[in-house]
Amino acid sequence: MIKAGIFDIGGVLLRWTNLPLFEDIDQTLLITEEQRNEHWLKYMNLLEVGKITEKEFWEGFIKDTGAKGELPEESLLQRRFKERLTIDEEVLKIPHELKGKGHKIAIISNTITPHAEAMKATTLFSGFDVVVLSNEIGHRKPGNEIFELTLSRLGVAPEESFFVDDLPVNADAASAFGIHGIVFHDRDQLRREITKLGVKI
């Protein structure tokens, strides 16, 4: 029996693409897409698990890319995210419907502090029983630790939960852990997949 539904944020509960963020960074720092791509993940992966600060992120990234532009006073990682942060209200209804019928609901997200701060300033997290953010716990998807911690906080077994993510690698990792993994495509498809698990919404 399913007791809990766990949801990713970006690409599921939020409509978001990194393109505006990347364009802003390239134009502000006067770097090319190739320069950014070469060094981005090295520092972003550390930022996503809270091992470096945003200040340290930019110090290393700017040094490695040889960027000539100057950082703005406001967070370059946050400003486009805040401008374009759009909650998919129709998808967000699904976890709240589940909670209304007695299920627990949770969020798992690979995120960074500037984005987490922006999301916390909205109603996105309202009503969720558990919110697990990679930057706060030091682990990220698709590692087992983030799933294990979330289930522990929910008080449910893997087979008693499902996890929704737009990236197959993360949904597959959840499935390998024993959670019912669902790859998100759209709202109607998600409703069908949840219904297949015997959950009425």
C-alpha positions as CSV (number, residue, x, y, z in Angstrom):
1,M,0.0,0.0,0.0
2,I,1.3,3.5,-0.9
3,K,1.6,5.7,2.1
4,A,3.7,8.6,0.6
5,G,4.3,10.5,-2.6
6,I,7.7,12.2,-3.1
7,F,8.2,14.9,-5.7
8,D,11.1,16.5,-7.5
9,I,10.9,20.3,-8.0
10,G,12.5,21.5,-11.2
11,G,10.7,20.2,-14.2
12,V,7.9,18.8,-12.1
13,L,6.5,21.3,-9.6
14,L,8.3,24.2,-11.1
15,R,8.5,25.2,-14.8
16,W,12.2,26.0,-15.1
17,T,15.0,25.8,-17.6
18,N,18.6,26.8,-16.9
19,L,19.0,28.6,-20.2
20,P,18.1,32.1,-18.9
21,L,20.6,31.6,-16.0
22,F,23.3,30.4,-18.3
23,E,22.8,33.3,-20.7
24,D,22.9,35.8,-17.8
25,I,26.2,34.3,-16.5
26,D,27.8,34.2,-20.0
27,Q,26.9,37.8,-20.8
28,T,27.7,39.2,-17.3
29,L,31.1,37.4,-16.9
30,L,32.0,37.8,-20.6
31,I,32.6,34.1,-21.1
32,T,31.6,31.6,-23.9
33,E,29.3,28.7,-23.5
34,E,32.3,26.4,-24.0
35,Q,34.2,28.0,-21.1
36,R,31.2,27.7,-18.9
37,N,30.4,24.1,-19.7
38,E,34.0,23.1,-19.1
39,H,34.0,24.2,-15.5
40,W,30.3,24.4,-14.4
41,L,29.7,21.0,-13.0
42,K,33.0,20.9,-11.0
43,Y,31.7,23.7,-8.8
44,M,28.0,23.2,-9.1
45,N,28.2,19.7,-7.8
46,L,30.0,21.0,-4.7
47,L,27.5,23.8,-4.2
48,E,24.6,21.5,-4.5
49,V,25.8,19.5,-1.5
50,G,26.8,22.5,0.6
51,K,30.6,21.9,0.4
52,I,31.3,25.4,-0.8
53,T,29.6,28.7,-0.5
54,E,28.3,30.8,-3.4
55,K,31.3,33.1,-2.8
56,E,33.7,30.2,-3.1
57,F,31.8,28.9,-6.2
58,W,32.4,32.2,-8.0
59,E,36.0,32.5,-6.9
60,G,36.9,29.1,-8.4
61,F,34.7,29.4,-11.4
62,I,35.9,32.8,-12.4
63,K,39.5,31.8,-12.0
64,D,39.2,28.6,-14.0
65,T,37.2,30.3,-16.9
66,G,39.4,33.4,-17.0
67,A,36.2,35.5,-16.9
68,K,36.7,39.2,-17.5
69,G,33.3,40.5,-16.4
70,E,32.4,41.6,-12.9
71,L,30.0,39.9,-10.6
72,P,26.9,42.0,-9.8
73,E,26.0,43.0,-6.2
74,E,22.9,40.7,-6.4
75,S,23.3,36.9,-6.6
76,L,24.0,36.0,-10.2
77,L,22.8,32.5,-9.4
78,Q,19.5,33.8,-8.0
79,R,18.3,36.8,-10.0
80,R,17.1,35.0,-13.2
81,F,15.8,32.2,-11.1
82,K,13.7,34.5,-9.0
83,E,12.4,36.4,-12.1
84,R,11.3,33.2,-13.8
85,L,10.3,31.0,-10.9
86,T,6.9,29.7,-12.0
87,I,5.0,27.1,-9.9
88,D,3.0,24.6,-12.0
89,E,-0.2,25.0,-10.0
90,E,-1.9,22.1,-11.8
91,V,0.8,19.7,-11.0
92,L,1.1,21.0,-7.4
93,K,-2.6,20.1,-6.9
94,I,-1.7,16.4,-7.1
95,P,0.4,16.1,-4.0
96,H,-2.1,18.2,-2.1
97,E,-4.9,15.9,-3.3
98,L,-2.9,13.0,-2.0
99,K,-2.5,14.6,1.4
100,G,-6.2,15.3,1.5
101,K,-6.8,11.6,1.2
102,G,-4.4,10.7,4.1
103,H,-1.1,10.2,2.2
104,K,2.1,11.9,3.3
105,I,3.9,14.1,0.8
106,A,7.5,15.1,0.4
107,I,9.9,17.0,-1.8
108,I,13.4,16.0,-2.8
109,S,15.5,18.4,-4.8
110,N,19.1,18.9,-5.9
111,T,19.4,22.6,-5.4
112,I,21.6,25.4,-4.2
113,T,21.2,27.9,-1.4
114,P,20.3,30.9,-3.7
115,H,17.5,28.9,-5.3
116,A,16.3,27.3,-2.0
117,E,16.0,30.8,-0.5
118,A,13.9,32.0,-3.5
119,M,11.6,28.9,-3.3
120,K,11.2,29.3,0.4
121,A,9.9,32.8,-0.2
122,T,6.9,31.3,-2.1
123,T,4.1,29.0,-1.1
124,L,5.8,26.0,-2.9
125,F,6.7,24.1,0.2
126,S,3.4,24.7,2.0
127,G,1.7,21.6,3.2
128,F,4.5,19.2,2.5
129,D,5.3,16.9,5.4
130,V,9.0,16.6,4.5
131,V,11.3,18.8,2.4
132,V,14.7,17.5,1.7
133,L,17.2,19.8,-0.2
134,S,20.6,18.6,-1.3
135,N,22.4,21.7,-0.2
136,E,21.1,21.3,3.3
137,I,21.8,17.6,3.9
138,G,25.1,17.1,1.9
139,H,23.7,14.5,-0.4
140,R,22.2,14.6,-3.9
141,K,20.2,12.5,-6.3
142,P,20.7,9.9,-7.6
143,G,22.6,8.8,-4.5
144,N,20.8,6.4,-2.1
145,E,21.4,8.7,0.9
146,I,18.9,11.3,0.0
147,F,16.2,8.7,-0.5
148,E,17.1,6.9,2.7
149,L,16.9,10.2,4.7
150,T,13.6,11.2,3.1
151,L,11.9,7.8,3.9
152,S,13.2,8.0,7.4
153,R,11.7,11.4,8.0
154,L,8.4,10.2,6.4
155,G,8.4,7.0,8.5
156,V,7.6,4.8,5.5
157,A,9.3,1.9,3.8
158,P,10.6,2.2,0.2
159,E,7.8,0.1,-1.3
160,E,5.2,2.2,0.5
161,S,6.2,5.3,-1.5
162,F,6.6,6.6,-5.0
163,F,9.0,9.2,-6.4
164,V,8.4,11.5,-9.3
165,D,11.3,13.1,-11.3
166,D,11.7,14.5,-14.8
167,L,15.1,12.8,-15.2
168,P,15.1,9.1,-15.8
169,V,18.4,8.6,-14.0
170,N,16.8,9.8,-10.7
171,A,13.6,7.9,-11.1
172,D,15.6,4.7,-11.9
173,A,17.8,5.3,-8.8
174,A,14.6,5.5,-6.7
175,S,13.3,2.3,-8.3
176,A,16.6,0.5,-7.6
177,F,16.3,1.6,-4.0
178,G,12.8,0.0,-3.8
179,I,10.7,3.1,-4.3
180,H,8.2,3.2,-7.1
181,G,10.0,5.5,-9.6
182,I,7.9,7.6,-12.0
183,V,9.5,9.6,-14.9
184,F,7.4,12.8,-15.2
185,H,6.2,13.9,-18.6
186,D,3.0,15.9,-17.9
187,R,0.2,16.3,-15.4
188,D,-2.2,13.8,-16.9
189,Q,0.5,11.1,-17.4
190,L,1.5,11.5,-13.8
191,R,-2.1,11.0,-12.6
192,R,-2.3,7.8,-14.7
193,E,1.0,6.5,-13.2
194,I,-0.1,7.2,-9.7
195,T,-3.5,5.5,-10.3
196,K,-1.6,2.4,-11.6
197,L,-0.1,2.1,-8.1
198,G,-3.6,1.7,-6.6
199,V,-3.8,5.3,-5.4
200,K,-7.0,7.1,-5.9
201,I,-6.7,10.8,-6.7
